[in-house]
Amino acid sequence: MELKIIARMRSLFPDKYGIPRQSGLVEGLHSTIVFEPEYRNPDALRGIEDYSHLWLIWGFSETGRDSWSPTVRPPRLGGNTRMGVFATRSTFRPNALALSCVQFESLEATSVGTVIHVSGADLMDGSPIYDIKPYLSFTDAHPEAKNGFADGVRDHALNVVIPEDLLQIVPEHLWSALKGVLAQDPRPAYHDDPDRIYGFLFGGFNVRFWVRGNDLKVIEIENAEGMGEI
């Protein structure tokens, strides 16, 4: 079976660092789905605006590994505990496929065809999308479902402090998303060095911060040359 790339994601993340570990964690994070030329027929999207959420089937394009392992070390377990690969959402899988639920925002006719604006995505800029399906609450949602080890880490969030003079460097429409991404702790889960300065690229900016205990403070925000907003 040959998978065809039907679209690519335009997001605020030019690389993997800082991307939320799951979709839906940062609702204010806005992205755009841009279709490949072959699939820019607006008829293919007829009726999609009647759904509030969508499933994206996409590819981990930056895993950098051809082999796979039956066990992986989930970052949220500290990077030391091994779990079966099929009991995790690790990127290092026999087939580097991912599944994300995103919130539908709107359709827009542009010079590159009709695009879909979504929120809550966990995709890097340029990630290949192989399929889009509607999310159905009466079949896809199971409130009684067990969540394995994820139940023990899902409420993890940092207290974020961004000095006002630094926050003003970032366009106001990105404030909520930036704070949400930082609250999710963009560091590798096995890092805990209060003296270390971390940084990541976000929406055309280089954001640098430290973390001490449960507090994260942004110490520098500067324009990242060559990056553009979506």
N, C-alpha and C positions, 0 to 999 in steps of 0.2 A: 504494500500500500504506500503510495507516494502522497505525502502531505504537501499541500500547496499553501504558500503564504498569501492570505487574502488581504492582510492589512498590517500596519505597523503602528506602535504606540508612540505618540509624542507626549513626553512627560518632563518633569522638572529635574530628573536625575540622569546625568550623562554617563554615570557609572554605577556600579552596584552599591557602593557605600552610602548608607543613610536611608535606603529604600525600606519602608515598613516591611516587617517579616511576613505579614499576611494582608490580604485585601480587607478593606472595611475598618481598619484600625484608625485611620486618619480620614474622616469624612470630608474635611475641607480641602483635600488634595485633589486638584482638578487635572485631568489629562484629556487627550484628544486621540481618537482612533482615525487614522488616515488610510484609506483603502488603496491597494495596488491598482494600477491602471485597468487591468482586466476585470476588476470587480467594482468599478465605480458606476454601476448602474443603480440609480436611485430606486428602481422597482424592487431591488433586493432588500430594501429597508422599509418597504411599505408595511405599516402597522406596528413597527418597533416602538414608536412613541407611546403606545398604549401600555407598555410595561415599565415598571419602576426600576427594575434591576435586570442585569444581564450576566450570563456566564461567559467568560472568555477562556478559550483553550489556546494556550500560547507556548512559546518555547524559551527555555533557559539558554539564551544565546551566548552567555559569557561564562559557562561552567569551566571551560578549558580542560576537560578531561574526557577521554574516549572510553575508558574502562568504567566498571561499576563495582561496588562492594555490597555484600548482603547486609552489612551493618554500617551505620553512620553515627556521628556524634552531634546530636542537636545542640545548636548554640545556646538555647534557652535552658539546657541542663548543665551549662558550664563548660561544654566542650570536652568533657571527660567520659561521660556515660554513653555507652553504645546502645543503640536501638536498631531494630530491623528496618531496613530502608523503606519497606512498604507500610511501616507503622509511623512514618514521618512524612513531612513535606519537603525533605531535602532536595536540593537541586541535582545531586549526584545520583541519578537513576539510570536504569537501562535505556529508557527513552526520556530525553530531557524535556518532558512535557509538564506544563503547569495548568492549574485551574483556579480562576479568580472570579469572585462575584463582585460586580461593580454597580454603582447606582447610575442609571440613565439620567442625563441632564437635558440634552437637546440635540437636535440635528441642525446642521448649518451647511448651506450651499457655498462652496468656496472654489477657488481656481484649481484645486486638486480634487474636485468632486465633492459629494456630500460627505461630511465628516460627522462622527458621533462624539459629543462631549460627555464625559463620564466623571464620576468622583469616587474616591476611595480605592483607587487602583494601586497595585504594588509592582508595577512594571517599570523597567528601565527604559529610557528614551531609545527608540529604535527596535524594541523587542518585537519579534515576529508573532503575529496572531494568525492562528490556523482556522478558528471557527468562533462564531458568536451565536449563542442560544439564549432565549428568554428564560429568566428565573421565574419559577412558579411556586408561590408560597405554600400552596396546599399539597405539593408533592416534594419540594426541595427542602422545606424547613421541618426539622424534627426537634422541638424544644426538649424532649426527653432524652436526647442522644447523649452518650458518654463521650468525653473529650480526652481520655487518656492523660498523659503527662501535661497536656496543654492547660488543663484546669488549674494546675498549680502555679502557672506563670502568667495567665491571661490578664491579671489586674496590675501587672508591673507598669509603673509610670513614674517618671522623674518630675520634680519641681523645677520648672524652667524659668530662668531669669535672663531677660534680654534688656540691657540698658537702653533707655529711650533714644539716645543719640545713634545707637547702632540699629535699632529697629527702624528708624526713619530712613535708613539707606535702602531698605527693601520696600518695594511697592506695597501699599496697604492691602491689596487683594491677596497677597501671599502671606500675610502675618499669621493667620489661623493655621494654614498648612505647615508653615515653618515651625511654629510652636508645637503642633501635634507631632511632627516628625521627631523633634528633639525630645519630647516627653516619652516617646517610645524607646529612647536610648539607642542611638545609632552605632555605638561602639560594638566591636566584637564582644559577645557575651562573656568570654573568658578574660576580658581586660578589666582591671580594677586598680588603676594607678592614679591616685589623686593629684599627682604632680605632672601628669602627662597632658599635653595639649593635643586635641583631636580636631580634625577638620574634614569637611565634605562639601561637594559641589551641589548647589540647589538653585534652580531657576535663574542661572546666570550669576550666582554669587558664591564666593568661597566663605564658608561659615566655620569659625574656629571656636572651640569651647573646652572647658574642663568639667569633670564630674567628681564631686566629693560627697560620699554617702549617697543620699537620695536627691541631692541638689545638682543641677546643671546650670552653669553660667556661660553665656556667650561673651567672648572677649574681643572678637574681631569679626567684621563682615566687610568684604571688599568685592568689587566687581571682578568676575572671572572672565578674562579675555577670551573671546571666541565663542562664548555661550550666549544663547538667546532665549528669551522667554517663549512659552507657548501661547 
